[in-house]
Amino acid sequence: MFEGAVPAMHWKSICLFVAILIPGTVWAGDASYKRSQFYRGIAIGHVITHVAEGDIDGDSSPEVAVCYREQGDAINQPGGVLVLTPAMGGYAVAWHAVFEGVYPKNVSIQGQLLSFELVQTSMQSDRSFQKAFVKGKDFYFRGDDASPFAGVEIKASSTLKSESAEVANIFDQDLKTSWAEGVDGTGVDESVTFEFKKAVDLGLIGVLHGDYRGRRYWNDNNRLHRAEVTMETSADRFDTDSDIYVGAELGLGMYGDRVDLSFSNKPVMRYFKLHKKSVMSVELKVTSVLLGEKNDDTHIAEVDFAELIPATKIFGKQGQKKPEPKVAPPPEPSPKEPADEDF
């Protein structure tokens, strides 16, 4: 052995020692969060910029903060932070947010204080600056009463009666439970609607389609091929010229911006860009399905929302400067979807 060399058997101990000495460091050997469907979904179509670990809520169980940005190169490149907390069977989302016009290059965790290095991209040069967010003041965990998603009402156009497939399962962070539509046929045109207690700025929606209890359940039941998201604001609902609520009084249903979603035949969560402010309700509608081998019921295991942090909250009331537009180079190739071996 060379003089000064460290035996291979001691490297793990050294890495653990370094992780203890440097708070917020995530030891590469402890990357179980990467198996989370939420992390895997964000890693598809985004670039992970930094990962840090720390006990944000003071329960002696450390959270993992995953910073990311959109792929490619553009003016005001957006990105976000996904905070995962240990839960039975893996990880659950504690906080998920997208920053308008900037992306987080890294984050340090000091108790309830999250200090981000945010990057605003421009044609001339990128600029970095620090921005602190405090839990209980600037952001809230999903279980907090002040969370923008607290008290959300979830309704379904139909629900399967023959088994436990309640619509609440779609937003419980338990991936082994699911909602299933209850009409005859494939479930096309059936929908789930999220009604928020107050207007929410939304950055992303994540959907894990299918019955995720195991490979047999996944293959046996229908899952999404395509879906449609409709977002309603109070302005969409209320016609100021006639003083009526358009959807409720005219029977027109959801009347807002729509986003089309498409899914592969793999049990992997996918995130889609919404970037809509002051959303009062979201409808997720089945428009096409992948047929199951045994049952004709369409399942959705889980939905996640990332709130949008507006530029006014990042830069103040003056908002961000608008750099001159530039032509972006070809986008980076999307990473391959992870394998579905973790049922």
C-alpha positions, 0 to 999 in steps of 0.5 A, a space after each residue: 500500500 502506498 504511504 498515506 493511502 487510506 484503506 478502501 474499507 475506511 472510506 465509508 466511515 470518512 464520508 460519514 464523518 465529513 457529513 457530520 462535520 458539514 451540516 446540510 451535506 447529503 452523503 452520496 451513499 445515502 441517496 434513498 430519496 432518489 428512489 422517490 417517485 417525486 424526485 424521479 418525476 422532477 429529474 425527468 425534464 429538469 436539471 438537478 442543481 443541488 441537494 441539501 439535507 437538514 431538519 427544517 421542521 424540528 422533528 429530528 427527522 431531516 428533510 431533503 431539499 432538491 434544487 432544479 431548473 428547466 433544461 436548455 438555456 433561456 432568459 429568466 430560466 425558471 427552476 424550483 425546490 422540492 423538499 422531501 420528508 421521510 414517510 412510511 414506505 419512502 418520502 412524501 412532499 413537504 414543500 414544492 415550489 417553482 420560482 418565477 424567472 429564476 432558478 436555485 443554484 444551491 440551498 443551505 438549511 439552518 433550522 427553519 431558514 432556507 437560504 437560496 442562491 438564485 440565478 437570473 439568466 440574461 443575454 449579457 450575463 447571469 446574476 446570482 443573489 441570495 434570498 432567504 425563506 423562513 418556514 412559517 413566514 415565507 412558506 409552509 409544509 403540506 401539513 400546516 394549516 396555512 399551506 395553500 393546499 390546506 383544506 382543498 376539496 376534491 371531487 370526482 365525476 364518478 368513483 369505483 364502488 367495488 373497492 377502496 378507491 376514494 377520490 381523497 386517495 389522489 392527494 394523500 401522498 400514499 402511492 399505494 392508494 389510488 382513485 378509480 373512476 366508476 362508470 361503464 367503459 374505459 373512463 374517458 371524460 371522467 375527471 377529478 376537480 381540486 377546489 382550493 380554499 383560496 386562490 393559489 399560484 401554481 407552477 407545476 402539476 405532477 401525476 402518477 398514473 395507474 394502480 401503483 400497488 404492484 406490477 400485477 395491479 398496474 398491468 391489470 388496470 387502465 392508466 392514463 395515456 392522455 389527460 387535460 388540465 383546466 385551471 379556473 381563476 375567479 376572473 374565469 368564473 365571473 362575467 363582469 358584464 352580466 354579473 353571473 358566475 359563468 360555470 355555475 349559472 350557465 352550466 358550462 363546466 370549467 372555463 379556464 386555461 387548459 394544458 394537455 398532458 401525455 404519459 408513457 406506459 411506465 409507472 413513473 410520475 410526470 410533472 407538467 408546467 402550469 405557470 398560472 396565478 390566482 387559481 381557484 380550481 383545477 380539473 384533471 380530465 381523462 381524455 385517453 387511456 392505456 388499457 389494462 389486461 383484466 379490468 376496465 377501470 382507470 386509476 390515478 395513484 397520486 397528484 402533486 402541485 408545486 406552488 409558484 413563487 411570483 417575481 414580486 415576492 423574490 424581487 420586491 414590488 419592482 419585479 424583475 428586470 426584463 432582459 433583451 430576448 435571445 435565441 436559445 440553443 437546442 434543448 438538452 436531450 431529456 434523460 431516459 425515464 427510470 426503470 419501473 423495477 421498484 414496485 
